[in-house]
Amino acid sequence: MNLYIHVPFCARRCSYCDFSIAVRRTVPSDRFAEAILQEWRDVQGDPGWDESPELDTVYFGGGTPSRLDPAALTALLAGLTTERRLSPGAEITIEANPDDVTPEAAAAWRAAGIARVSLGVQSFSPAVLEWMHRAHTAQQALEAVRILRGVGFADLSLDLIYGLPAELCRDWQADLDQAFALEPDHLSCYGLTVETHTPLGHWTARGQATAVDEMQFAEEFLRLSGALAERGWEHYEVSNAARPGHRARHNSGYWTGAPYLGLGPSAHSSTGGERRWNIREYAAWDAAIREGRDTIGGRESLTESQRRLEALYLGLRTSAGAPMDLVHAEVRDRWVRAGWAGEAGGRLRLSPEGWLRLDALVADAA
């Protein structure tokens, strides 16, 4: 079983963020752990999960999971394993902000059984971090890596964002050079998207920020792809790359269609062709737990056509590609001639130039 736990608490909302978060000065860590464990117990009778006796991956995402009190996090992990045992070598990941990483917290995470940290760096530029409303400094990011390595984390991922508005004069190459200099095991690099109900969305609507230039976006993505190839990294999914042997197993499950269970506000689950998602807002989700009500906010069953389209989209996102029979031969040939895709081992695999056109190519094949 792949388990995702959404921890919504944040010190502030980042300018680009459209996730379900709860800004709290004081995080109700004990109450949150109690609520998650109650929800966890409630799903044990769900027939969709009866055949999954072990936890293969556990991923604490957010929000900012590193804001949880380490003692509550330890109790939460211990409580999860009273219902399902951890598989040998289970991957347990926590997302962390650099300003939350202290020697004491990092040591507590290791002692609790967490072996992988995804560090939300985003940029090493002070001006960019301020524009993003990030709570940490570039120096804190460097110090966080030093602390995490010092307590024994051998699986460390850094998050970066590219494709920022040109007026920021962000030096993408400098950020890449700094990231590689820190010798991480994994990189997650996301192109900036402007969501309507975010500070960035409001700035853009008022003309205070410009839309991302498509040429700049493409150039930065291709520069990233080239830098990864030069260093022998595996660019195994459009937004993710790793040194050999360090792919994110939890996230890889999403792209290969493996079933996963989500706990916490707004968390999504998928099994047997059905998707479901939890109540989005933390307060409403917590009230449902307290009152013994269902936390499900909605659900849908995928049609055969929807399953095919999802398999195509998820497959093409990865370096493994999608089965060739999901795309008509005439369309495949056109993509190959354009340099957007290649065929190998009965699968259709996109090039970096193809990944830049992913949405349009999937629509072309639909």
Secondary structure, DSSP 8 states (H G I E B T S, - for coil): -EEEEEE-EESS--TT--S--EE-SS--HHHHHHHHHHHHHHGGG-GGGTT--EEEEEEEEES-GGGS-HHHHHHHHHHHTTTSEEEEEEEEEEEE-GGG--HHHHHHHHHHT--EEEEEEE-S-HHHHHHTT-SS-HHHHHHHHHHHHHTT---EEEEEEE---GGG---HHHHHHHHHHT--SEEEEEE----TTSHHHHHHHTTSS----HHHHHHHHHHHHHHHHHTT-EEEETTEEESTT---HHHHHHHTT--EEEESTT-EEEETTEEEEE-SSHHHHHHHHHTT---EEEEEE--HHHHHHHHHHHHHHBTT-EEGGGS-HHHHHHHHHHTSEEEETTEEEE-HHHHTTHHHHHHHH-
